[in-house]
Amino acid sequence: MTKRMLIDDTRPEETRVVIVNGNKVEDVEFESASRKQIKGNIYLAKVMRVEPSLQAAFVDYGGNKHGFLAFGEIHPDYYNVSEEELTSIDKEVDEIIEAKKQAIKEREAERERHRAEKAAQYAAREEERKAREAAEAEAKAAEAAENGSETLTPVQEEAVTEEKIPAAETTFAPNESLPEAAETTAENGTLTEETPTETVPQEETAADSHKHPRKKRILKKRARKAQQAPKEEAAETEPAAPEQEKAEKEEKLTVMAESTKEEEETVQEEVDAPRKSSTYNNMAEEDVVEEDDDEEDDSECDFEIQRKLMKIRKLFHRSKIQDVIKEGQILLVQVVKEERGNKGAALTTYLSLAGRYCVLMPNRIKSGGVSRKITNVADRKRLKNIVKELPLNNEMSMIVRTAGEEKTKADIVRDYNYLIRSWNQIRLDALKGKAPALIHEEGNLIRRALRDMYTKDISEIIVDGEQAYKAARDFVKILSPHNLKKIKENKKGELPLFQRFQVEAQLDKLHDTNVQLESGGYLVINPTEALVSIDVNSGRATKEKDLEETALKTNLEAADEIAKQLRMRNLAGLVVVDFIDMKDKEHQQELLKLLGVQAKLDKMKTVVCGISSLGLVEMTRKRARQGLQTLMFDTCPQCGGTGYMLSGRTVYMQIVRRIRELFKSGRIKTNLEIEVHPEVAQYLTKAIVEDLGESIGRKISIVVNPQISREGYSLMAIAE
């Protein structure tokens, strides 16, 4: 089926982007003019309040609420540290670095010594073996001469041995001793002789060899050679040529040296890893970072990077937020998490700029790498080499996103140049701006969709709206010009884009609480502020032969649909799913496996926690942007979002109790006028009102107002 990206921007109030496979919606994004995304935007902000108890600060960046800036998100460039403290930290860091260098030198010297000892031991064993073989050969020759047997030439004896001695059929584990006796056949009869064989050292166990495949292969090779030793000892051979013997000896010494190296490399000294920043801000969620762990980590250049990172870490642990920043201080911040409800936006001073194939982090040391979702080893190595060739200074890092897989060097360089230009412009605007001010906007939905949602399997991008079509072409021309041919415009006079591909009806279903499954089952989705509950019901799904099979098929279908609904509705937080009960453990594992596969396909980080003791499947999904419910719905002014309202009778009883309470406290001194909703007024009959007025000694009148809420009412004092 053909996969397309549909962009609807015919109205300025709303922009919609949909990914369809044929006519089936797979992903959707909305953006309204009144609720634009601010995640990823960079602001020039002002510190309004510092909270030592929280080790955080509240910052005015121009949003509806003050942003929350944790101490761990403050860049060391903002630290106010005395010269004496800096000197002390530098001295400590230098001592640690020197100790590391000395430890590395000592480790290498110990390895070389160990290798030399192993090689010498092996050479001594070889000399001993050859001497033993020569003595045994002489003894056999003397015995054969005494028995009057015919003496064979080495060539003849080798032929007899190869013809009459069967190969060993038993395979021995690397940690087992080889057989101590070998059978030798001669023309004059059968001669059984015990020959000592070399035993594999005790420390080379099967468990150890399992951890090191190369070592295991070496041990198996030794075992095969030892198995062939009885046949070699049974034959009288002439001394090998000096050149051949020397080459054989060097080869065996090389094998031993490599084996020793593998053993030594299993013992590694842990180095204090510098602390990573707690967030990767604007980077797409599917782009998990893997730091470069190359062989150059012990070079002087890497030691300099380690020195900087250690210094930053020590500064952080020795400082407090009240000593680092002050009220009124100006900071350059980036929004990490959107405002939500009564919570302000989460901010950071560790900036990042996302491109089509890369993410530039202009103020992070040694945080670059390649997305773990790029699994091809050769391609990963190629991309790392491309990033190393880029002219990045020591304060910058670059991440290759998943979209950069199999891309050419020209594509990566083009993306890098675009990000560098953006960063330079941000620096200039920050110097000219006055806090609070917007310095860099992440971009509208069209730009974000073309950057993050577009994949190579999308055959065409159809845009409805003249201005949106031009903006899409201009943006693609900068990032990936070779994809310009895929952008098409929905011409005037044609059917509306979403109606043409039968999308509208599918989008309307995203508002429903119930989601129907093809098998006849259905889902019930109930999102809350921090938790999403999903109930799976079999409904009319009765096609299978028994209950267990029906439950399995319905649950597997529901798992696919749940992953899709979480993605399209952008539900996040803790997700609790009540699947249909299954008794078979294999069926439960199959369900969890499918959920794990679907979680890996999600751009947002999703973790399947397993089945709880109550039989519920627990999942977590990271929240990166506003959900569909927040973007498209307002809180009900009547019920306040609860979904329930007090009945008219209940409100009537509340009014009566309130009046009596005010009377007993002596606060009613005049006649009263009560304004209520019509549904409440029907319970405040003339008899009830007169009886209530007599009980308090005042005159009460009722005013009906259909414009107010059913739960709302007012008590007003009127002159007598």
N, C-alpha and C positions, 0 to 999 in steps of 0.2 A: 504494500500500500504506500501511496505517496505521502510524504511528510512535509507539512507546510507551516510557516509562521504567518499568522494573520494579525495585522495591526489596524485597529479602528480608531481614527482620530478625527472623525467628522464633526464632533462637537468639542468646543474648548473646555467644557465643564468636566469631561471625563475622557480618559484614554484607556483602551483595553488591548491586551496582547494575548493571543491564544496560539498554542501549538496543537495542530490536529494531525492525526494519522488517518488518512482517508477522510471520513466525516466524524471521527471519534476524538473528543477533546482529551488531551494528555496533560496539558499544563496551562495555567491561566494567570495573568497578572493584571491588576487594576491600579489606577491612579486618578484621583479626583483633584480638581483645582483647589478645593478647600482643605485637603488632607494630603499634601505632598510628602514624600519620603525625605527625611533629613539625615538618615543614617549614611555615613561616609562624607557628609559635608564638613568643611574645615572653617572654623570661626576664629576671629580675634576676640577673646573673652576677658572678662575682668573678675577677679576673685572677690566675692562678696562676703563670705564667712568661712572661717577655718574652725573645724571641730576636732580638737585634740583627742577627745574620747573616741571618736570614730576613725581617727587618722585619715580624714578626708576633708575636702573643701567643697563648698557650694559656689558655683560659677555662673555668672550672667553672660550668656553667649547670644542672647537675642530670642530665645525660645519662649514658649508660654510659661514654663517653669524654669527655675534655676537647675543647671546640670550638676550631676554628682561626679566628682573627681577624686578617685582613691589615691592614696599616697603611692602605691605601686605603679600607678600610671603617670607619674611625674618624671620627666626626663632629667637625667643628671645635670644637663646644661643649666637647669634652673636652680641647682643647689647653691646655697650661700655658705661656703665652708672657709674657715680661716686658713692662712698659709701654714701655720703650725700643724693643723690637722691633716692637710694635704701632704705635707712632708712626711709625717708619721705613717700615713697610709701607703705612700710611695715606697718608703723603706720596707714596710712589711711585705708588700707585693713583690718587690725585688728579691727579698730573701726567699719567698716561696718559689719564684721562678728559678732562681739559682739552684735551690734544692731539687727542683724537678729536673733541671738539666743534669745535675750531678747524678741523680738517681737513674736517668736514662743511660748515661755513660757507664755507670757501674753495672747496670743490667746487661748492656751490650758486651761489656768485658766478661761478665759471668757466663753469658751465652757462648762466647768464643772459647773460653776455657773449658766449658762443658763439652762443646763440640770436639775440641782437640782430645780430651780424655776419652770420649766415646770412640773417636777414630783410632786412637792408640790401642784401646782395648780390642777393637775389632781386628786391627792388624795383628796383634799378638795372638788372638784366637785363630786367625787364618794361618799364621806360621805354625802354630801347634797342630792344627788340623792336617796341614801338608806333611809335617814330620810324622804324624801318626799314620797317615796313608802310605807314606814311603816305607815305614817299618812293617806295616801289615802286608804290603806288597812283597817285601823281601821274605817275610815268614811264609807266605803262600808259595812263593817260588821255591823256597827250600823244601817245603812239605811235598810239593808236586815232584821235585827231583827225587826225593826219597822213595815215593810211591811208584816211580818209573813212568809216570804219566807223560803224555806227549805235551811238549811245550808249545803254546800257541803264540803267534805274533799278536801285537796289540790290535791290529785290524781284524784278525780272525776272532780274537776273544770278544771284541766289541760286537761283532756280528752274532756270535753265539748268545751273548747276553741279551741283545735286543730281540733275538728270535725266541728264546726260551723263557725269559723272565717276564711274567705278565706285569702290566702297569698296576700300580696301587689303585684300588677302587674306593677306598675309604677316604672321606674328606674330614679333616680335623679342624676344629675351631681354633682361632688364633691363640687362645689361652691354654689349649690342651698340649700335653707333652706328646711328642712323636713316638711311634712304636720303637721299642728297644731292641727288637730282633728282626732280622731280615733273612729271607730265604734266598740262597744262591744255588743255581743248578749248573752242574758240569756234565760233561759227556760221560764220565765214569760213574755217575750216581748223583745223589742229592746230598748236599753238604749244608748243614744248618750252623750258622755262626752268629753269635751276638756281637753287634757293632754299636758302640756308643753313639748316640745322636744328641745334637744340641737342643736343649729345652728352651722354649720361649721364656724370656724373663717374666717374673711374677708380676711386676708392675704393669706389664702390658696385658691387661685383662680385656675381656670382650666388651665390657661396659665402656672402658676408655677408648677402645678402637671404634666403638659405635659413634662416639662423639666426634671423631676425627676420621672421615672417610679415607683421606690420603694415607694416614697411618695404618688403617685397616688393610688397604691394598698392599702396602709394604709387608705387613705381617703375613698375609696370605702368600705373597711371593716367596718369603723365607720358608714357609711351611712346605710349599711345592718343591723347593730346592732341597729341603731336608729329606723329603720323601724319595727323591731321586738319588740321594747319597748312597744307599746300600747297593744299588746297581753300579754306581761308579766305583765303589770300593771292591766289588767282586771282580772287576776287570783289571788286568795288569796293563797299565798305561805308561807310556814313555813320558818323561818330563816335557811339559809344554815349552814352546819357544819363549825366549825371554820377552819379546815384544808383546806376545799374546798374554802372557802371565801378568805383565805390567798393566796392560789395558784393562784386564779383568779385575785386577786389584783396585785400580782407580775407579772403575765403575761401582764396585761394591762399597768403596769408601764414600762415594758420592751419595749412594742410596742411604747409607748410615747417617751421613751428615744431614740429609734432608729429613730423615726420620727424627733426628735429634732436634732439628729446628722446629718441627711440628710440635714436639713435646714441650719445648720451651715456650712456644707461642701460646700455649694454653694457660700459662701463668702471666697474668697481666696486672700491672699496677694501676689502680684507679686514680684518675686525676680529677681534681675539683672542677667540675663542670660549671661554667658561668651560668648564672640564672637567666632563663629566657624571659622575655616580656610576657605578660599574662594574656595578651590578646594579639590577634592579627587583624585588627580593625576592619579595613575595607576589603580585605581579600575575600573572594568567594568561598563559601563554606566547603565546597567540594575539593578545594585546593589545600590539602594537608601538607605541611612543610616537612621536609626531611633535610636536616643539616648535613653539610658536606663533611664526611669523615674520611678524607683522603690520606694517603701515606705521607703527606707533607705537614701533618699536624705537629710534628716535632721540629719543624724548621724555625729559623729565627723570626720569619714573618709571622708565623702562627703564635709564637711566644709573645710577640708584641700585641697581638689581638687578645691573647689570654690575659696579658697584663692590664689592658684597658677594661676588660670585663670583670676581672677581680677587683679592680679599683672601684668600679661602679657598684659592685655587690657590697663591698665594705662600706662605701658611702651610704648606701641604703640602710644597712643594718645599724649604723651608728647615728643616723639622723632621725629626727622627728619632723612631722609635717609643719608644726608651728615654727620650726627653725629654718625651714626650706622656703616656704612661700608666705607672703603677708597679704592682708586685706588690701585691695586696691591694685594688686599686681596684675600685669597684663600677660596673658598666656595665649599661645597658639594651640588650639584644641581641635579634636575630631570627634564626631559623634559615633559611638560604638553601638549603642542600643537606643531605640526610639523611645520617646515619651509614651507612657502607657498609664491610663487612669490618673491616679494621684501621684504617680512616680515620675520624676524628671528624667531626662536623658542621661545615660552613662557616657562619660567623656574620657579621653586619653590624650596625652601629649606625644605618644608614639604614633607618628603619622604613616599613612600608606596610601598609595595611588594605584588603582587597578586599571590595567589595560586589557586588550583582547587576549593576549597570550602570556603576559607577565604582570607581576605586582612589584612596584618600586616602593621600598621602605627607606626614605631619605635620611633618617636619623636612628638607624639600628645597626649595630655591629654584629657581623657574622651570624645573620639570621636567614640567609638565602638558601636556596636549594631547588629541588624539583619535586613536583607533586607526587605523592606516593601512588596515586592512581595511574601514573605512567609506569607500567610494569616492564616494558621492554628494556633489557639491560643495556644494549647497544645504544638505543635512543637516549636513555638517561645519561650515559657517559657523553654522548655527543652534545646534548643540551647543556650539561655542566661545563664542558669545554667552551661552548659559545658564551655562557655567562661569564666565565673567567676572562675571556678576551674583551669584554665590555669595559669601557673606561670608568669604572666605579671607584670612588675613593673609599678609604677605610671606614668612613662613617655611614656608608650606604650598603644596602643589600638588595638582591633581586630574587624573586621567586618565579619559576616557570609554572604556569597554571596547567591544568589538565588539557585545556584547549590548545596548548602549545605542542602537543604530541605530534611527532613527524613533521613539524614545521621547519622550514628552511632557515638558514642563518639570516637571510634578508628580512624575513617576517619578524624574527626576534629583534633584530636591530631597528627595524621600523617602529616597533612597539616601544622599544627603549627610548628612541628619540622623541616620540610623542610624550612619554611620561616625563622625561627630563625637561622638555619645554613647559609642560604643565607645572612642574615643581618650581622652575625659575620664575614663572609668572606668579605663583603663590607667594614666593619670597618678596617679590616687588610689591604686590598688593598689601602684604602684611606690614611692610614698612610705611606705606602711605595711609593705611586704614586707621580708624579710631574705634576702640572697643565700646560696646559690642558691635561686631560687623561680620557679615558673611564674606569670606575670602574665596572659597572654592566650593562650587555646587557639584555634587556627584553626577548630576545629569538627570534629565527627565526619563520617563519610563521607556521611551523609544530607544534612547542611547543605551540604557542599561540592558534592555532586552537583546539588542544586537550584539552587545558585548558578552553577556552572561548566558542567555538562553539559547542563542544560536549554536547549532552543532553542524558538523559536516554532513550528516545524513539528512538535513533539511534541504529539499530540492529547490524551493522557491520561497521568497518573502513577498507577500502581497500587502500593499499599503492602501488603505482607504482614507483619502484626505490629501489634498494637493501640497499643503505646507509640510505635513508629516512625510510625504514621499521625498520631497527635496531634502529635508533634514536627515532622513535615513541614508540617502545617497551620499550626502556630504560626509557623514560620519564614517560610512563604510569605505569611502574613498581614502580616508586617512589611515584607518586601521588595517583593512584587507582589501585592496583594490581589485584583486582577482575574483571577489564575490559580487562585484557590481552587477554582473549579468543576471544574478538571481533575484534582484529587486524589481518588482513589477507594481504598477499602479492600477487600482480598481477604477476604471474610467467612469466619468459621469454618465448617467443614463443606465448603467448596469445595476443589477440587484445589489442592495446593501451587502457588504462583504460577509457579515456573520449570518445573514439570512441565506445567502448563496450556498454556504457550506453547512447549513443546518446546525448552527452553534448556539443560537439564542435559547432554544428550549433546554439544551444541556446546561447552560449557565444558570438558568432559572432554578434548576433542580439543586444547585449548590446551596440554596437558601433553606431547603427542606431539612427537617430533622431526620426523617426516614429516607433511606437509600435502598432501592430495590436491587436484588441480585438476579441474574439471568435464570438461575436454578429454581427460583421461587422464594428463596430466603430474603431477608432484609436486615439492614443495620439501623440502629438508633444511636445517633450522635448527639451528645449533650456537652458542649464546651463550657467551662467556667474560666475564671481568671487565671488559675494556675494548673488546672487539671482538665483533661478531656476523657469522658467516659463513653465507651462504645459497647453496645450490646448486640450480639449476633444471635439472630433467631432463624430457625429453619423454615418457618412459614409454610409454604406449599411445596417445599422440596421433599418429595417422597418417591423419587424415581429409583433409588438404590434398593438393594435386596434386604438390608437390615438397618437397624438404627445406627450402629457404629459406622457403617460405610456412608450413610447419609450425613452423619456428623462430620466425617472426614472431608467429603467432597464440598460440603457447604462451608466449612472452616477454611479450606484452601482457597476457595473462590472469594470468601470474605477477606482473607489476608491480602490478596491482590487489590481488592477494592478499597480497603482501609488505607493502604499505602498511597493510593491515588487520591483519596479524599483528604488525607493529611497534607499532601503536597498542594492540591488545588485550593483548598480552604486555608492553607498556611496555619494549621493548628500546631501548637507547640506546648512545651512544658511536659508534665507527666501525663502519659497516655495509658489508661487502664482499659483492657479489652476483656469482656466476658464472652469467650467463645463457647460453643456448644460442648458439653462435657464429653470427653473421650477417655475410655478406660485403657486402651492399648497405648503402651509407652512409646512404641515405634511411631504411631500416628502423631503423638505429641511432639516427638523429635522432628518429624517431617514438617509439622506446622511451624515450629521454631526456626527450622532451617530456611523455609520459604520466607519468613519474616526477616531473617538476617540478610537474605539475598536482596529483598526489596529495600532494606535499610541502606545497603551499599549503593543502590541506584539513586537514592535521594541526595540532592545537593546539600541540604541541611544535615548536620550531624545527627544521626539517629542511632540509638543504642537499644537493643532488645535485651531486657534484664532477665527474661525467663518467666516461668510460671510460679506464682506465689503459693503460699500454703493454703490460700483460699481458692485456688484454681483459676486465678486471674492472670492474664499475661500483662506484664508491666513493660512499658517502653518510655524512653525519653527522647524528645526532639527539640533541637535548639531553636530558639526564637531569634530570627534575624530581622524581620520586618513586621509591619502591622498585618494582622489577619484579615481575611475577607469579611468577617463579622464586624470588625472595627471600622473598616473602610466604607462599608455599604449600609450600615445600620446606625440609627441613633437610639439612645436609651429612651424607653417609653416614659413620657412625662407623667403618666397616670400611675404606673406600678413601680417606676424607678428601676426597671430592669429585672425585677423579681419574677415577673410573669403572673403575679397574683394581686388582687385588690380586695380590700375589706368590703364586706357586704353592707348594704344600706342599714340593716338592722344593727350590725355591730357599730357603725358610726353613730347611729342614734343613741345607743347605750353609752358610748364614750362621751357624747355631749351632755347627757343627763348627769353622769358621774362627775364631769368637770364642773358643771354648774353647782352641784352640791358641795364639792370640794372648795370652790371659791367662796361660797356662802359661809361655810364653817370657819374659814380663815378670816372672815370679815372684809373681804375685798369687793363684795357686791354691795354698792350703796345707791344705785340707781336702777331704773328699769333696763331690760335687756332686749337687744335685737339680734337674732341668730340668722346668719346667712348660710344656707345649705344647698346641696345638690337636690334636684327633683326626686331622685330615688331615696334620699334620706328624708325628705320632707313628707313622704307618704306615711312614715311611721310617727311623725310628730303631729298627731291629730289634735283637734281643738281641745278635746277632753284632757289629753295628756299634758298639753301645754298649760292649760288652766290649773290643773292639779299641781304641776311643777311650780308655777308662779305662786300659788297659795302657800306651798311648803317653804318658800324663801321670802315671802312677803313682798314680792315684786311682780310687776307686769312684764310678761314675755311675749314678743311678737316674732313671727317667722317670715323670712324673706327668701324666696326661691331664686337661685341663680344657676342656670344650666351651663354656664361657661366655666365654672370652677370644677375641680376634681371631686369625685365621689367621696374621697377620703378627706377632702378639705372642708373647713367650715370656719366661721369667724363669729366672735362674741363682741358686740359693740354696746357701749353704754349710751343710753338716750335720756334726754331730760324728761322729767316727770310732767 
